[in-house]
Amino acid sequence: MSFLYRAAADFIWVIHFCVVALVLFGWLIPSIWYFYVALVTGTLVSELLLNYCFLSKWEFDLRKKIN
């Protein structure tokens, strides 16, 4: 079972890395402008309402289950 938790946590980490990269550099790609704006808005709303990134919470919870 710990293998599934680790695989899920690693997958969430990859998604989180992609989200961070798109938030930082998405403005350089005009073809994804609407996706970029939606992603930045979602990130801002998550931070303002929850005071944390929900992807980080999911990943940390899964990693705690491993240990």
N, C-alpha and C positions, 0 to 999 in steps of 0.2 A: 504494500500500500504506500510505503514511503516513496517508492519510485514514481508513482502517479502524482503525489504531492510535489515532488521535485520537478517533474516534467512540466506540470502546470505552472509552478512558480517560475521556472526558466522561460516558459512561453510568455507569461505575463511580463517578465523582464524585457524580452525582445520587443513586445508590443509597446511597453513603456519607453524604451530607447527610441523606437520609431516615432512615437508621439513627440518626445522631446526634440528630436532632430527636425521634425516638421514644424514644430512651434518656433524653433530658432531660425530655420532656413527656408520655410515654406513660401515666404514672400518672394523668393528668387524664382519660383516656378509659376508663371502666370496661368497656366492651364489648370492648376488646382486651387485657384484663388478662393472659390466658394467653400471648398473643403477646408482650406487653411483658416478662413475666417470662422467657420463653424467649430473647428478644433480649438482655436484660441479662445473663442467665446465659452465653449464647454469647460476648458481648463480654468478660465477666470471664474466662472460660476461655481465650479467645484471647489476652488480655493476659497472663495468668499463665503459660501454656504457651509462647507464641511471643515474648512481650515486645514485640509490635507488633500493629497491626491488619492483618489480611491484605488488606483492601480497599485500604489505603494502599499496601501493597507491590505489589499488582497494578497499581494506577494509576501509580505511579512507574516500574515496569518498562516499562509501555506508553509512557509519555512519554519515557523514555530511548531507546526504539527510534525515536522520531520524530526526535530530535536526532542 
